[in-house]
Amino acid sequence: MEGSKIKHCGILFSGGPAPAANAVISAAVMNLVNVGVEVYGFIQGFEFLQEYEQGKTLTLNEHYKILTLADVSGIRNLKPIIIKTSRANPGKGITSIHDLTNPEKNRRLTNIYKWMDYFEIDGLITIGGDDTLKTANYLYLMQYHVPDIRPIHIVHIPKTIDNDYLGIDWTFGYTSAANFAATEIRNLGADAASTNSWFILEIMGRKTGWLTYAAGIAGEAVRMISVENIKGKFSLEKLVNDLVVLMEARAREGKKYGVVCISEGLAELLPDDLRPTRVDRHGNVVLGDAEVGKIIANELEKTYKERNPQEPLKVRAKQIGYETRCAEPSAFDVMLGSQLGVGAFRAIYQKGLSGVMVSVEDQMQIKYVPFHELIDPKTLLAKIRYIHPNSDFYQLARSLEYQLPKDRIIHEHE
């Protein structure tokens, strides 16, 4: 179908919230409505779309909304997502193209297409993280591998405060979350300096340290540690000992305080008896359960006291998690989110594209990245963008950390 022939378009948000989410929705819907397209906002992502029963229907304003200009005007800075979100996983159990053709495994995905037919949807915009991209790709591939599937345009908009998306330099919500966390670091830094104590601040970032580094740089943390810092097998004992050396060096300078930022993803490197076991609907371990920051803080305080019994220091742990996901959106994130929303409109309506992710480059120039460039063909999982140790961003973080004497530098935990 040519994009200009689209009459009905669906839009949904899936996964964790992110600042400027409504800027994305607003821009996409405004542009679609202005050319006469009826827009269905599906509430709570795939939650209700993944179940279908003949004779039953979805309820207006409970399961979906028909979005108007009035609904999306003046909401770019609104924090609660107007169509809500969920972590529904309609592609659970699918790991290969063959699985997509298996009626038992593709049932929930097929149900989504049944609802698309019911509402006469011609295009679907998905907004979400790597798991949502994975699901969008499943839906796109089904059009080529499953008989009797009516093709629709499927366009994805990347969302994560972790900023670890391949195919885009910065994801909306990232700078807002980083700014919120940086403010916390500065506040805790002032508390630490006032009380001669230390804080281990655990920040979101399951697989990468983009958020930890940005917050640490802006908040002037003493040290930033993420999964990218770990070379070889992780040793909690060595990490603690390295941090004790740092604390002792600062104490000799009269600075018996500081803030160390760590990524929550370190929890997955802990010994089995300390690792969390609860998983979410996408099979991801709930890292917050481990309280890796508290584990490190307790070991750090104990080890420092053993080595310095006359001058023990208090080490406290704090998690910064859900607060960052609905922080006040920065101007940059509102602009970025709005442009991504416009990009989705152009992809579906003006260009007739499908199976692409909306991205930007240079000065907010819109570009489109095919799903096949973002998805591992063997696992069908989204590829992750790590912070490479040779990158300038990685080196920036290292250069701004507290520097030990040259013979005792511990930039990386090896």
C-alpha positions as CSV (number, residue, x, y, z in Angstrom):
1,M,0.0,0.0,0.0
2,E,1.2,3.5,-0.8
3,G,1.7,5.6,2.3
4,S,-0.7,8.3,1.1
5,K,-3.5,5.8,1.0
6,I,-3.3,5.0,4.7
7,K,-6.6,5.9,6.4
8,H,-6.1,4.3,9.9
9,C,-2.9,4.2,11.9
10,G,-2.2,2.6,15.3
11,I,0.4,3.8,17.8
12,L,1.5,2.2,21.0
13,F,4.2,2.6,23.7
14,S,5.8,-0.5,25.3
15,G,8.3,-1.1,28.1
16,G,9.5,1.3,30.7
17,P,8.6,5.0,30.5
18,A,11.0,7.6,29.3
19,P,11.0,11.4,29.5
20,A,9.6,13.2,26.4
21,A,7.5,10.1,25.6
22,N,4.5,12.4,24.9
23,A,6.5,14.6,22.6
24,V,7.0,11.6,20.3
25,I,3.3,10.7,20.4
26,S,2.1,14.2,20.0
27,A,4.3,14.9,16.9
28,A,3.3,11.7,15.2
29,V,-0.4,12.0,15.9
30,M,-0.6,15.7,15.0
31,N,1.0,15.1,11.6
32,L,-1.2,12.1,10.9
33,V,-4.4,13.8,11.9
34,N,-3.6,16.9,9.9
35,V,-3.6,14.8,6.7
36,G,-6.9,13.0,7.6
37,V,-5.6,9.8,9.1
38,E,-7.5,8.4,12.0
39,V,-5.1,7.4,14.8
40,Y,-5.8,4.7,17.3
41,G,-3.8,4.9,20.5
42,F,-3.6,1.4,21.9
43,I,-3.5,1.6,25.7
44,Q,-0.8,-0.3,27.6
45,G,1.2,-1.4,24.6
46,F,0.5,-4.9,23.4
47,E,-1.3,-5.8,26.7
48,F,-4.8,-6.0,25.2
49,L,-3.9,-6.5,21.5
50,Q,-2.2,-9.9,22.2
51,E,-5.4,-11.5,23.3
52,Y,-8.3,-12.0,20.8
53,E,-11.6,-13.9,21.2
54,Q,-14.2,-14.1,18.5
55,G,-17.3,-12.0,19.4
56,K,-15.4,-9.9,22.0
57,T,-14.2,-6.4,21.3
58,L,-11.9,-3.8,22.8
59,T,-13.5,-0.9,24.6
60,L,-13.0,2.7,23.6
61,N,-11.1,4.7,26.2
62,E,-10.4,1.6,28.2
63,H,-8.3,-0.4,25.7
64,Y,-7.8,2.2,23.0
65,K,-8.3,5.8,22.2
66,I,-9.1,7.6,18.9
67,L,-6.6,10.4,19.3
68,T,-7.4,13.9,18.2
69,L,-5.5,17.1,18.0
70,A,-7.1,18.1,21.3
71,D,-5.7,15.0,22.9
72,V,-2.1,15.6,21.8
73,S,-1.9,19.4,22.0
74,G,0.2,20.9,24.8
75,I,1.5,17.5,26.1
76,R,5.1,17.5,24.9
77,N,6.3,18.1,28.5
78,L,3.6,16.0,30.2
79,K,5.2,13.2,32.3
80,P,2.6,10.4,32.4
81,I,2.3,8.7,29.0
82,I,-1.2,9.4,27.6
83,I,-1.6,5.9,26.2
84,K,0.2,4.3,29.1
85,T,2.5,1.3,28.8
86,S,3.2,-2.2,29.8
87,R,5.8,-5.0,29.4
88,A,3.5,-7.4,27.6
89,N,5.6,-9.9,25.6
90,P,3.5,-11.3,22.7
91,G,6.6,-12.9,21.1
92,K,7.5,-14.9,24.2
93,G,9.1,-18.3,23.2
94,I,10.0,-17.2,19.7
95,T,13.7,-17.6,18.9
96,S,13.8,-18.3,15.1
97,I,12.0,-17.7,11.8
98,H,10.6,-21.2,12.1
99,D,8.9,-20.3,15.4
100,L,7.1,-17.4,13.7
101,T,5.2,-20.0,11.6
102,N,4.3,-22.2,14.5
103,P,0.6,-21.5,15.5
104,E,1.3,-22.4,19.1
105,K,4.1,-19.9,19.4
106,N,2.8,-17.1,17.2
107,R,-0.7,-17.0,18.6
108,R,-0.3,-13.7,20.4
109,L,1.3,-12.1,17.4
110,T,-1.5,-13.4,15.2
111,N,-4.0,-12.0,17.6
112,I,-2.4,-8.5,17.1
113,Y,-3.0,-8.9,13.4
114,K,-6.6,-9.9,14.0
115,W,-7.1,-6.6,15.9
116,M,-5.4,-4.7,13.1
117,D,-7.9,-6.2,10.7
118,Y,-10.8,-5.4,13.1
119,F,-9.8,-1.7,13.3
120,E,-8.7,-1.6,9.6
121,I,-5.3,-0.5,10.6
122,D,-3.0,0.3,7.7
123,G,0.1,1.3,9.7
124,L,1.5,0.7,13.2
125,I,4.0,2.8,15.0
126,T,5.7,1.1,18.0
127,I,7.6,3.1,20.5
128,G,9.9,1.1,22.9
129,G,13.1,-0.5,23.8
130,D,15.0,-3.5,22.4
131,D,12.3,-5.9,23.4
132,T,9.7,-3.8,21.6
133,L,11.9,-3.6,18.5
134,K,12.2,-7.4,18.6
135,T,8.4,-7.7,18.7
136,A,8.0,-5.1,15.8
137,N,10.4,-7.2,13.8
138,Y,8.4,-10.3,14.5
139,L,5.3,-8.6,13.2
140,Y,7.1,-7.4,10.1
141,L,8.6,-10.8,9.3
142,M,5.2,-12.6,9.7
143,Q,3.9,-10.7,6.7
144,Y,6.5,-12.7,4.6
145,H,6.3,-16.1,6.4
146,V,2.8,-16.6,7.6
147,P,-0.1,-17.1,5.1
148,D,-3.2,-14.9,5.2
149,I,-1.5,-12.1,7.1
150,R,-2.7,-8.7,5.7
151,P,0.4,-6.5,5.2
152,I,0.6,-3.2,7.2
153,H,3.3,-0.7,7.5
154,I,5.3,-1.2,10.7
155,V,7.6,1.6,11.9
156,H,9.5,1.6,15.1
157,I,10.7,4.5,17.3
158,P,13.6,3.7,19.6
159,K,13.1,4.4,23.3
160,T,15.5,3.8,26.2
161,I,17.1,6.0,28.9
162,D,20.0,3.6,28.7
163,N,21.0,5.0,25.3
164,D,22.3,1.6,24.2
165,Y,20.3,1.4,20.9
166,L,22.2,0.6,17.7
167,G,21.3,2.9,14.8
168,I,20.9,6.1,16.7
169,D,23.4,8.3,18.6
170,W,21.1,9.5,21.4
171,T,17.7,8.2,22.5
172,F,15.0,10.4,23.8
173,G,14.8,10.6,27.5
174,Y,18.5,9.9,28.0
175,T,19.7,13.4,28.7
176,S,16.7,14.0,31.0
177,A,17.4,10.9,33.0
178,A,21.1,11.7,33.1
179,N,20.4,15.2,34.3
180,F,18.1,13.9,37.1
181,A,20.7,11.4,38.2
182,A,23.5,14.0,38.1
183,T,21.5,16.3,40.4
184,E,21.3,13.4,42.9
185,I,25.0,12.8,42.6
186,R,25.7,16.5,43.4
187,N,23.3,16.4,46.3
188,L,24.8,13.3,47.7
189,G,28.3,14.7,47.1
190,A,27.4,17.6,49.3
191,D,26.1,15.3,52.0
192,A,29.2,13.2,51.8
193,A,31.5,16.2,52.1
194,S,29.5,17.5,55.1
195,T,29.6,14.2,57.0
196,N,32.9,12.6,55.8
197,S,31.2,9.6,54.3
198,W,30.8,7.8,51.0
199,F,27.9,6.9,48.7
200,I,27.7,4.0,46.3
201,L,25.1,5.2,43.8
202,E,23.4,2.4,41.7
203,I,22.1,3.8,38.4
204,M,20.0,2.1,35.7
205,G,21.8,0.4,32.9
206,R,21.3,-3.3,32.4
207,K,23.9,-3.9,29.7
208,T,25.8,-0.7,29.3
209,G,27.1,2.3,31.2
210,W,25.9,5.2,29.1
211,L,23.6,6.6,31.8
212,T,26.1,6.0,34.6
213,Y,28.8,7.8,32.7
214,A,26.7,10.7,31.7
215,A,25.3,11.2,35.2
216,G,28.8,10.7,36.7
217,I,30.4,13.2,34.4
218,A,27.7,15.9,34.9
219,G,27.4,15.1,38.6
220,E,31.2,15.0,39.2
221,A,31.4,11.6,40.7
222,V,34.7,10.3,42.0
223,R,34.5,7.1,40.0
224,M,32.1,5.6,37.4
225,I,31.9,1.8,37.0
226,S,29.9,-0.1,34.4
227,V,29.9,-3.5,32.8
228,E,32.3,-2.0,30.1
229,N,34.9,-1.5,32.8
230,I,35.0,-5.2,33.6
231,K,37.7,-7.2,31.8
232,G,37.7,-10.9,32.2
233,K,36.1,-12.6,35.2
234,F,34.4,-10.2,37.7
235,S,35.9,-10.2,41.2
236,L,33.9,-8.5,43.8
237,E,36.8,-8.7,46.2
238,K,39.2,-7.0,43.8
239,L,36.7,-4.3,43.0
240,V,36.2,-3.5,46.7
241,N,40.0,-3.5,47.3
242,D,40.5,-1.1,44.4
243,L,37.9,1.2,45.8
244,V,39.5,1.1,49.2
245,V,42.8,2.2,47.7
246,L,40.9,5.1,46.1
247,M,39.3,6.0,49.5
248,E,42.6,5.9,51.2
249,A,44.3,8.1,48.6
250,R,41.6,10.7,49.0
251,A,41.7,10.5,52.8
252,R,45.4,11.3,52.7
253,E,44.5,14.5,50.8
254,G,41.9,15.3,53.5
255,K,39.0,14.3,51.4
256,K,37.3,11.5,53.4
257,Y,34.2,11.5,51.2
258,G,33.0,10.9,47.7
259,V,30.4,9.4,45.4
260,V,31.0,6.3,43.3
261,C,28.5,5.6,40.5
262,I,27.9,2.0,39.4
263,S,25.6,0.5,36.7
264,E,22.9,-1.9,37.9
265,G,24.1,-4.4,35.2
266,L,27.0,-5.3,37.5
267,A,24.4,-7.4,39.4
268,E,24.4,-9.9,36.6
269,L,28.2,-10.5,37.2
270,L,27.8,-11.3,40.9
271,P,28.3,-14.8,42.2
272,D,25.3,-17.1,41.8
273,D,24.4,-16.9,45.5
274,L,24.1,-13.1,45.2
275,R,22.5,-12.8,41.8
276,P,18.8,-11.9,41.6
277,T,16.5,-14.7,40.3
278,R,13.2,-12.9,39.6
279,V,12.6,-12.2,35.9
280,D,10.2,-9.9,34.0
281,R,7.8,-10.8,31.2
282,H,10.6,-10.6,28.7
283,G,12.9,-13.0,30.7
284,N,15.1,-10.2,31.9
285,V,16.5,-10.5,35.4
286,V,15.1,-7.9,37.8
287,L,18.4,-6.3,38.6
288,G,17.2,-4.0,41.4
289,D,16.4,-7.1,43.5
290,A,20.1,-7.8,43.9
291,E,20.9,-4.3,45.4
292,V,24.4,-4.6,44.0
293,G,25.2,-1.1,45.3
294,K,24.4,-2.2,48.9
295,I,26.5,-5.3,48.5
296,I,29.5,-3.2,47.4
297,A,28.9,-0.6,50.1
298,N,28.7,-3.1,52.9
299,E,31.9,-4.9,51.7
300,L,33.6,-1.6,51.2
301,E,32.9,-0.2,54.6
302,K,34.0,-3.5,56.2
303,T,37.2,-3.8,54.3
304,Y,38.1,-0.1,54.8
305,K,37.6,-0.5,58.6
306,E,39.8,-3.6,58.7
307,R,42.6,-1.7,57.0
308,N,42.0,1.6,58.8
309,P,40.6,0.6,62.3
310,Q,41.4,4.0,63.8
311,E,39.6,6.0,61.1
312,P,36.6,4.0,59.8
313,L,34.3,5.7,57.2
314,K,30.6,5.3,56.7
315,V,29.6,4.0,53.2
316,R,26.0,4.2,52.2
317,A,24.2,2.8,49.2
318,K,21.4,4.3,47.2
319,Q,19.5,3.2,44.1
320,I,18.3,5.7,41.4
321,G,15.9,3.9,39.2
322,Y,12.3,4.6,38.4
323,E,12.7,8.2,39.3
324,T,14.7,8.8,36.2
325,R,12.2,7.3,33.8
326,C,9.6,10.1,34.3
327,A,12.0,13.0,35.1
328,E,11.3,16.4,33.7
329,P,12.1,16.2,30.0
330,S,15.0,18.3,28.8
331,A,14.5,20.7,25.8
332,F,16.8,18.4,23.8
333,D,14.7,15.3,24.5
334,V,11.5,17.2,23.6
335,M,13.1,18.2,20.3
336,L,14.5,14.8,19.6
337,G,11.3,13.0,20.5
338,S,9.2,15.4,18.4
339,Q,11.5,14.8,15.4
340,L,11.3,11.0,15.8
341,G,7.5,11.3,15.9
342,V,7.5,13.4,12.7
343,G,9.9,10.8,11.2
344,A,7.4,8.0,11.9
345,F,4.7,10.0,10.1
346,R,6.9,10.6,7.1
347,A,7.9,6.9,7.0
348,I,4.4,5.6,7.0
349,Y,2.4,8.3,5.2
350,Q,4.8,10.1,2.9
351,K,7.3,7.3,2.0
352,G,5.3,4.2,2.5
353,L,8.1,2.5,4.4
354,S,7.8,-0.6,6.6
355,G,10.3,-2.6,8.7
356,V,12.3,0.4,9.6
357,M,13.4,2.3,12.7
358,V,13.2,6.1,12.8
359,S,16.6,7.7,13.6
360,V,18.3,11.1,13.4
361,E,21.8,12.2,12.5
362,D,23.7,15.5,12.2
363,Q,21.4,18.4,13.1
364,M,18.2,16.3,13.7
365,Q,18.2,15.1,10.1
366,I,15.7,12.2,9.9
367,K,17.0,8.8,8.6
368,Y,15.6,5.3,8.5
369,V,17.4,2.1,9.6
370,P,16.0,-1.2,8.3
371,F,15.2,-3.8,11.0
372,H,17.6,-6.3,9.5
373,E,20.6,-4.0,10.4
374,L,19.5,-3.8,14.0
375,I,18.5,-7.5,14.7
376,D,20.8,-10.5,15.2
377,P,19.7,-12.9,12.4
378,K,20.5,-15.9,14.6
379,T,18.8,-15.0,17.8
380,L,16.3,-12.4,16.4
381,L,17.3,-10.2,19.4
382,A,18.1,-6.5,19.0
383,K,21.8,-5.7,18.9
384,I,23.2,-3.6,21.8
385,R,25.5,-0.6,21.4
386,Y,28.2,-0.8,24.1
387,I,30.6,1.9,25.1
388,H,33.9,0.9,23.4
389,P,37.0,1.2,25.6
390,N,38.8,3.0,22.8
391,S,35.9,5.5,22.3
392,D,36.3,9.2,23.2
393,F,33.3,9.0,25.4
394,Y,34.8,6.2,27.5
395,Q,38.1,8.1,27.7
396,L,36.2,11.2,28.7
397,A,34.8,9.4,31.7
398,R,38.2,8.1,32.6
399,S,39.9,11.5,32.3
400,L,37.4,13.2,34.7
401,E,37.5,10.6,37.5
402,Y,39.7,11.1,40.6
403,Q,43.2,10.3,39.6
404,L,45.4,8.1,41.8
405,P,49.2,8.4,41.9
406,K,50.5,7.1,38.6
407,D,51.8,3.8,40.1
408,R,48.3,3.0,41.5
409,I,45.9,3.9,38.7
410,I,42.8,1.7,38.7
411,H,40.9,3.0,35.7
412,E,39.7,-0.5,34.9
413,H,38.8,-3.4,37.0
414,E,40.9,-6.3,35.5
